[in-house]
Amino acid sequence: MDDHNATSHEQPRCAAATKSGQPCRGRPLPGRPFCLSHDPSLAAERDAARQKGGRNRAAAARLGKLLPARLAPTFEKLEAALGEVHDGALDPKVAGAMAAIARAMVAVLQAGELEQRVRELEARAAGAGG
């Protein structure tokens, strides 16, 4: 028996492979060899969810217009990472690190925007008072 990669504390993993050919790291559904994303018996439910998701893309597009252009690529990377985590292609720890860095980036951008607004208000006040 070849169990050199298995230990008694490891959780079972989905029997499918990801699109990249790597073993899926998702947890199988109870009593099944596949995770939610790969279970063939749930194909119809997944298709229905994708269609519903497509209808929700319009709302996402509207929200995207509110997003500062500078943050759009970061948002797109995080959105892709979410799908990759779900599919088992990306380690959740890596996605968590990406999200933490993105939060820090947003905080820096917000602080910069606030500082710019304060400067503009101070300039207006100085011009109006002089």
Backbone as numpy.savetxt, mean C-alpha at the origin, in Angstrom:
# Nx Ny Nz CAx CAy CAz Cx Cy Cz
12.57 -37.07 4.60 11.71 -35.88 4.60 12.60 -34.64 4.60
12.35 -33.73 3.68 13.17 -32.53 3.55 12.45 -31.35 4.20
12.76 -31.10 5.45 12.11 -30.00 6.16 13.14 -29.02 6.69
14.25 -28.85 5.95 15.30 -27.97 6.44 14.86 -26.51 6.50
13.82 -26.13 5.77 13.33 -24.76 5.81 12.18 -24.58 6.79
11.64 -25.65 7.28 10.47 -25.56 8.15 10.89 -25.71 9.60
10.22 -24.94 10.44 10.40 -25.11 11.88 9.03 -25.27 12.49
8.98 -25.70 13.72 7.70 -25.98 14.35 6.87 -24.73 14.57
7.48 -23.54 14.58 6.73 -22.32 14.85 6.32 -21.57 13.58
6.70 -22.05 12.40 6.33 -21.37 11.16 4.87 -21.61 10.84
4.23 -20.60 10.30 2.85 -20.70 9.87 2.81 -21.33 8.48
1.76 -22.08 8.17 1.66 -22.63 6.82 1.49 -21.49 5.80
1.95 -21.73 4.60 1.88 -20.73 3.53 1.07 -21.28 2.37
0.53 -20.38 1.58 -0.25 -20.71 0.40 0.57 -21.58 -0.54
-0.07 -22.53 -1.20 0.61 -23.46 -2.10 0.86 -22.85 -3.48
0.33 -21.67 -3.77 0.47 -21.06 -5.08 1.77 -20.27 -5.20
2.05 -19.85 -6.42 3.19 -18.99 -6.69 2.67 -17.62 -7.10
3.44 -16.58 -6.83 3.07 -15.23 -7.25 3.34 -15.06 -8.74
2.93 -13.92 -9.28 3.17 -13.64 -10.70 4.65 -13.67 -11.04
5.48 -13.33 -10.07 6.93 -13.33 -10.29 7.54 -14.73 -10.18
6.71 -15.73 -9.85 7.20 -17.10 -9.73 7.65 -17.48 -8.34
7.66 -16.53 -7.43 8.07 -16.81 -6.05 6.92 -17.49 -5.30
7.23 -18.29 -4.30 6.15 -18.89 -3.51 5.32 -17.81 -2.82
4.02 -17.97 -2.86 3.14 -17.02 -2.18 3.40 -17.13 -0.68
3.46 -15.99 -0.03 3.71 -15.98 1.41 2.44 -15.76 2.22
1.30 -15.76 1.52 0.02 -15.59 2.20 -0.35 -16.82 3.01
-1.20 -16.61 3.98 -1.66 -17.73 4.80 -2.84 -18.40 4.09
-2.83 -19.72 4.04 -3.96 -20.40 3.39 -5.23 -20.25 4.22
-6.35 -20.35 3.54 -7.63 -20.31 4.22 -7.78 -21.59 5.05
-8.54 -21.56 6.11 -8.68 -22.75 6.96 -9.13 -23.97 6.14
-8.38 -25.04 6.26 -8.72 -26.28 5.59 -8.44 -26.30 4.09
-7.73 -25.29 3.58 -7.45 -25.21 2.15 -5.95 -24.95 1.94
-5.45 -25.31 0.77 -4.02 -25.09 0.52 -3.70 -23.69 0.01
-4.73 -22.89 -0.35 -4.51 -21.59 -0.97 -5.02 -20.44 -0.10
-4.42 -19.28 -0.31 -4.89 -18.05 0.35 -6.09 -17.50 -0.43
-6.67 -16.44 0.08 -7.83 -15.82 -0.55 -7.54 -15.40 -1.99
-6.33 -14.92 -2.24 -5.98 -14.44 -3.58 -5.79 -15.55 -4.59
-5.47 -16.75 -4.14 -5.13 -17.83 -5.06 -6.12 -18.99 -5.07
-7.09 -19.01 -4.17 -8.02 -20.14 -4.12 -8.90 -20.15 -5.36
-8.78 -21.19 -6.20 -9.56 -21.22 -7.44 -11.07 -21.21 -7.20
-11.52 -21.75 -6.09 -12.96 -21.80 -5.83 -13.54 -20.43 -5.50
-12.68 -19.43 -5.28 -13.15 -18.09 -4.95 -12.96 -17.11 -6.11
-12.72 -17.62 -7.31 -12.46 -16.76 -8.47 -13.62 -15.81 -8.73
-14.85 -16.29 -8.64 -16.02 -15.44 -8.91 -16.10 -14.30 -7.90
-15.84 -14.59 -6.63 -15.88 -13.55 -5.61 -14.78 -12.51 -5.84
-13.59 -12.98 -6.23 -12.50 -12.05 -6.52 -12.85 -11.15 -7.70
-13.45 -11.74 -8.75 -13.83 -10.94 -9.92 -14.86 -9.87 -9.54
-15.84 -10.25 -8.72 -16.85 -9.29 -8.27 -16.20 -8.16 -7.47
-15.26 -8.51 -6.62 -14.57 -7.50 -5.82 -13.76 -6.56 -6.71
-13.13 -7.12 -7.75 -12.36 -6.27 -8.68 -13.28 -5.29 -9.42
-14.45 -5.78 -9.83 -15.40 -4.90 -10.51 -15.85 -3.77 -9.58
-16.13 -4.13 -8.35 -16.52 -3.11 -7.37 -15.38 -2.13 -7.16
-14.16 -2.65 -7.10 -12.98 -1.80 -6.95 -12.84 -0.85 -8.13
-13.14 -1.33 -9.33 -13.08 -0.49 -10.52 -14.05 0.68 -10.43
-15.22 0.42 -9.89 -16.19 1.52 -9.71 -15.68 2.54 -8.70
-14.92 2.05 -7.73 -14.38 2.96 -6.71 -13.17 3.72 -7.20
-12.61 3.36 -8.35 -11.44 4.07 -8.89 -11.78 5.51 -9.22
-13.04 5.78 -9.59 -13.43 7.16 -9.90 -13.26 8.03 -8.66
-13.65 7.51 -7.52 -13.48 8.26 -6.27 -11.99 8.45 -5.98
-11.20 7.41 -6.25 -9.76 7.52 -6.03 -9.16 8.57 -6.96
-9.66 8.65 -8.18 -9.16 9.65 -9.12 -9.49 11.06 -8.62
-10.68 11.25 -8.08 -11.04 12.57 -7.54 -10.14 12.92 -6.37
-9.89 11.94 -5.50 -9.01 12.19 -4.36 -7.59 12.48 -4.83
-7.17 11.81 -5.89 -5.84 12.02 -6.42 -5.60 13.45 -6.87
-6.66 14.12 -7.33 -6.53 15.51 -7.76 -6.26 16.44 -6.57
-6.65 16.01 -5.38 -6.41 16.81 -4.18 -5.00 16.61 -3.64
-4.35 15.55 -4.06 -3.02 15.20 -3.58 -1.98 16.12 -4.22
-1.08 16.69 -3.43 -0.01 17.50 -4.03 0.76 16.67 -5.05
1.06 17.27 -6.18 1.72 16.56 -7.28 3.01 15.89 -6.82
3.70 16.51 -5.91 4.97 15.97 -5.43 4.80 14.64 -4.69
3.60 14.42 -4.10 3.36 13.19 -3.35 2.75 12.09 -4.21
2.33 12.39 -5.43 1.66 11.40 -6.26 2.52 10.15 -6.49
3.80 10.27 -6.85 4.59 9.04 -7.05 4.72 8.20 -5.77
4.81 8.85 -4.64 4.91 8.13 -3.37 3.61 7.38 -3.10
2.48 8.04 -3.35 1.19 7.40 -3.16 1.06 6.18 -4.07
1.48 6.33 -5.32 1.39 5.22 -6.27 2.25 4.04 -5.83
3.44 4.32 -5.31 4.30 3.24 -4.83 3.68 2.53 -3.64
3.08 3.30 -2.73 2.44 2.69 -1.56 1.22 1.87 -1.97
0.48 2.38 -2.93 -0.69 1.65 -3.42 -0.25 0.32 -4.06
0.81 0.36 -4.85 1.33 -0.87 -5.46 1.84 -1.83 -4.38
2.50 -1.28 -3.37 3.02 -2.11 -2.29 1.89 -2.83 -1.55
0.77 -2.14 -1.39 -0.38 -2.76 -0.73 -0.82 -4.01 -1.50
-0.91 -3.89 -2.80 -1.28 -5.05 -3.61 -0.25 -6.15 -3.54
1.03 -5.77 -3.53 2.10 -6.77 -3.47 2.10 -7.50 -2.13
1.82 -6.79 -1.05 1.71 -7.44 0.26 0.54 -8.42 0.23
-0.57 -7.97 -0.32 -1.75 -8.82 -0.38 -1.48 -10.08 -1.20
-0.73 -9.95 -2.29 -0.42 -11.08 -3.16 0.72 -11.94 -2.62
1.36 -11.49 -1.56 2.47 -12.24 -0.99 3.80 -12.00 -1.67
3.87 -10.99 -2.54 5.11 -10.70 -3.26 6.03 -9.74 -2.51
5.51 -9.06 -1.50 6.30 -8.10 -0.74 6.14 -8.38 0.74
7.25 -8.40 1.44 7.26 -8.63 2.88 6.52 -7.48 3.56
5.55 -7.77 4.41 4.84 -6.70 5.11 5.76 -5.76 5.89
6.88 -6.27 6.37 7.83 -5.41 7.09 8.41 -4.35 6.16
8.68 -4.73 4.92 9.21 -3.78 3.94 8.14 -2.72 3.65
6.91 -3.16 3.47 5.82 -2.21 3.22 5.63 -1.28 4.41
5.76 -1.81 5.61 5.66 -0.97 6.81 6.75 0.08 6.87
7.95 -0.32 6.48 9.06 0.64 6.44 8.79 1.71 5.38
8.25 1.30 4.23 7.91 2.27 3.18 6.89 3.28 3.70
5.88 2.77 4.41 4.83 3.65 4.93 5.39 4.61 5.98
6.31 4.13 6.82 6.90 5.00 7.83 7.71 6.12 7.17
8.47 5.78 6.15 9.24 6.80 5.43 8.30 7.79 4.76
7.23 7.29 4.17 6.26 8.18 3.52 5.63 9.13 4.53
5.31 8.63 5.73 4.75 9.51 6.77 5.73 10.61 7.13
7.01 10.25 7.23 8.04 11.26 7.54 8.14 12.28 6.41
8.06 11.81 5.17 8.11 12.73 4.03 6.94 13.72 4.06
5.76 13.20 4.35 4.58 14.05 4.42 4.73 15.08 5.53
5.26 14.66 6.68 5.45 15.59 7.80 6.41 16.71 7.41
7.49 16.36 6.72 8.46 17.38 6.29 7.80 18.34 5.30
7.07 17.79 4.34 6.39 18.65 3.35 5.36 19.57 4.02
4.60 19.01 4.96 3.61 19.83 5.66 4.28 20.94 6.46
5.39 20.63 7.12 6.10 21.65 7.88 6.62 22.74 6.95
7.12 22.35 5.80 7.60 23.33 4.83 6.47 24.21 4.30
5.33 23.60 4.01 4.18 24.37 3.54 3.70 25.34 4.61
3.66 24.90 5.85 3.24 25.76 6.96 4.20 26.93 7.11
5.49 26.64 7.04 6.49 27.70 7.15 6.32 28.72 6.02
6.06 28.25 4.82 5.85 29.15 3.69 4.62 30.03 3.91
3.56 29.44 4.42 2.33 30.22 4.69 2.59 31.30 5.74
3.32 30.93 6.79 3.63 31.90 7.85 4.44 33.06 7.27
5.42 32.75 6.44 6.23 33.81 5.82 5.36 34.73 4.97
4.45 34.14 4.20 3.57 34.95 3.35 2.67 35.85 4.19
2.13 35.30 5.29 1.28 36.11 6.17 2.08 37.22 6.84
3.30 36.91 7.26 4.15 37.93 7.88 4.49 39.03 6.87
4.73 38.65 5.65 5.05 39.64 4.61 3.83 40.54 4.34
2.66 39.94 4.30 1.42 40.73 4.09 1.19 41.69 5.26
1.40 41.16 6.48 1.18 42.00 7.66 2.18 43.15 7.71
3.42 42.88 7.32 4.43 43.93 7.30 4.11 44.96 6.25
3.60 44.52 5.11 3.24 45.45 4.03 2.02 46.28 4.37
1.07 45.70 5.08 -0.16 46.40 5.42 0.05 47.37 6.57
0.99 47.04 7.44 1.21 47.87 8.63 2.18 49.00 8.38
2.92 48.98 7.27 3.96 49.96 7.06 3.52 51.08 6.27
